[in-house]
């Protein structure tokens, strides 16, 4: 899960890209980057950290030009914390190309070998985004005659990318001297929308991961980029589009609606906020049938569970109360390394309002339960605040499987629901009862908002990987990479502790 932007405008775009990345900051807090184009010259700045920390005034002044792309990175399995993997990525052959990518290629290692052995291209990092960039560059080289491009040639190159790449990818690309390209994988797993602005000087186009970026920047949403489709806007602002995949299907990631996307976004014609309201209604219907549960108050776990909790309370006719105050300057806990750090972060991030818990049977509502670390700490906080009973409801089904399409879900051994019943999970987190949304009810919740979307990518809940290439050995390989990385991090931490001890002894 990353955030991407691409713009072709009639005036400098550096500030627009910066503002857009701030709006998409929830999609990645690990690194940020912006590349702009001035004629055939690229200007780029990127680095690790939040948008506000990566860019200074001097950096913004150097990002000149009326066309550009931006990226906020959320690291996925196998990626490193090196700033070398911050995006956008750049190649200069056969054309100057910069690329930003949201998603994950499931055949990245195979492609890397092909690029080296057959295409004679070199990949410098472990990022599958750099692999994707080089595949596109090679296909452009193969399709272009006399190293000249037009929309048809560009779309043919994207067709080549679709034939070779598997997995999830929403992509923005700048081609020096030509324009902005954006495309989406044939299953439409990761979101991508575009809109336009009628400026005095002419029409401007903006492509983004979520519609909220268009709204806040003054662009009118046109539609989503369709699965397998590519759009191209040349440097003069002319718009072209074409379906570039031989076979397409529509399986948007359902976790976008559960947690990832902002509630004020519309993805594939589905209001994220409305879908979360429906999740609360359907979860309430399940709870209503449980006669042994006596609830005094419904309390959301801030922030993404609020719509579900509110509608659940309304449906059950129970008081809705804010029981936790959130410190907004603490990062997301399920992507933090190390259980100890996650546990500490929960206490720093949330603080209970005692009056809402004391002497009450409380129903806590969260968007999902992944590792269970956050849930366990929150249940304990509720008990310490005086709750008589603590019920815990999840707006999503049990997360039992890794996500390989761009969300850094933990390995199966780290997922609290893997191999455990609801009763065992309940004991693990210390609650009096755990209630999960059913998978069909979750899908129904989203379909109710837009019946035209029938299918969803829901592998983290049901283990069905729609690209058809995710095997048990593939999952084992990913988990091995994660375990190896954790060992390296542990050894690095131990080494640093040893150095600190030596330094202390010397002092």
C-alpha positions, 0 to 999 in steps of 0.5 A: 500500500503506497500513495501515488500522484501524477499531474500534467498542468499549465503551471508549476506542479511542485506545490500541488504534488506536495499538497497531494502527498500530504493528503495521501500520507495515510497510505505510506509514512516510510518515504516520500518522493517527487519528480517533475519534468521541465521539457526533457529534463527531470528534477527529483527529490526523495528520502525516508520519512514523512512528506513534511520532513523530506521536503524543505524549501530548497528542495521545492524550489528545485522541482520545476516544471508543469508535469510531475509524479509523487509517491509516499512509500509503505514498505512491503515484504522483502523491502529494506529501510534504505532511502535507495528504495524511496520512489520514484525510480529513474532510468535513462534508456531507451528514454528518460523514465521515472515511475511510482508504483503502488502494489506488489509483483508476485513474480518479481524474482523471475522478472529480475532474472529475465531482465538480467539474462535476456533484456540485459538490464540491471536492477540495483535494489530489492524493490519490485517497483524498479523491476517494473520500471525496467520491464516497461523500459524494455517493452518501450524499446521493443515497441518503438521504431527509431526511438520515437513514441506515440500513444499507440506505441506506449499502449503496446508497451503497457500490453507487454508489461501486462503479459509479463508482470503478475500481481497488483500494480497501479502505476504513474510514469513520466516519459521525458519529452512525451507526457504522463502515463498511468495504468492499472493491473488486469485485476484492478486490485490497487486503486487508481482514479483520475480527474481534470481541472478546467484552468484558464490556460487549458485542461489539467489532469491529475491521477491519484490513488484516491479521489480525496486527493482530487477533491482537495486539489480542486480537480473533478473526478472523472472515473477510475482507471479500469483494470488493464487500462492505460491512460496517457496525457501528452505534454500538450494536455491531450488525453488518450486511453486504451484497454491494454490487457488481453483478459481483464477482471475486476477484483478491488482489494476489500481491505481498502474499504475496511482500513486502508483508504480515507473515509472521504474517498470513493474507490471504484464507485464505492464510498469508503464511508458508506461501506463502513456504515454498512459493515456496522449494520451487518455486524449489528445484525449478527450481534443482535442474535446473540442473547447472552451479550448485554451491552451498555455502550459501544466505543470505537477504536479510533479512527477507521472503525468510527463509522462502523461502530456508530452504525452498529450502535444505532442499529442496536439502539445502544449509546455510542461514546468516544472512549479513547483519545488518540495521539495523532503523532504516533504511527500505525502499529501493525507495520511497526517492527517488534512486538515490544515497540508495538505494545509501547506504541499502543499506550502512547497512541491511545488513552482511555476516558475513564468515565465511559468505562467505569461500571459498564459492559462495553462493546469495543469496535475495531476495523480488524484484528491482525496480530492482536497486540493492539487489541490485547492492550486496548482490552487491558486499558478498558479493564483498568478504566473500570469496565465490568465486561469487555466485548470486542467486535471486528468489522472485518473477518479473521485475518488468517493469511498473508497479503501478497498484493501490496499490504505488508501483512505479517506471516501466518505465525504472527497472525493471531487468527491463524490456527485459532478459534474465536474462543481462543482468540478471545482468551489471547486478547483477554476479552469476554467475547470476540465477534467477527464480521462474516466474509460474505457480510463484509462483501455484502456491505461493500456491494450495497454501496455499488452493486456493479462491483461483484468481486473482491480481492479478499485473500487475507481473509479467505486465502484465495489469491486471484492471480493464480500464481501464489503457492504454498512454496511462494508464501513460505519463501516470503515468510522466510525472507521476513524471518531472515530480516527479523534475525538481521534486525535483532542482531543489529539491535544486539550489536548496537546494545553491545556498542552502547555497553562498551561506550558506557564502560569507557565513560 
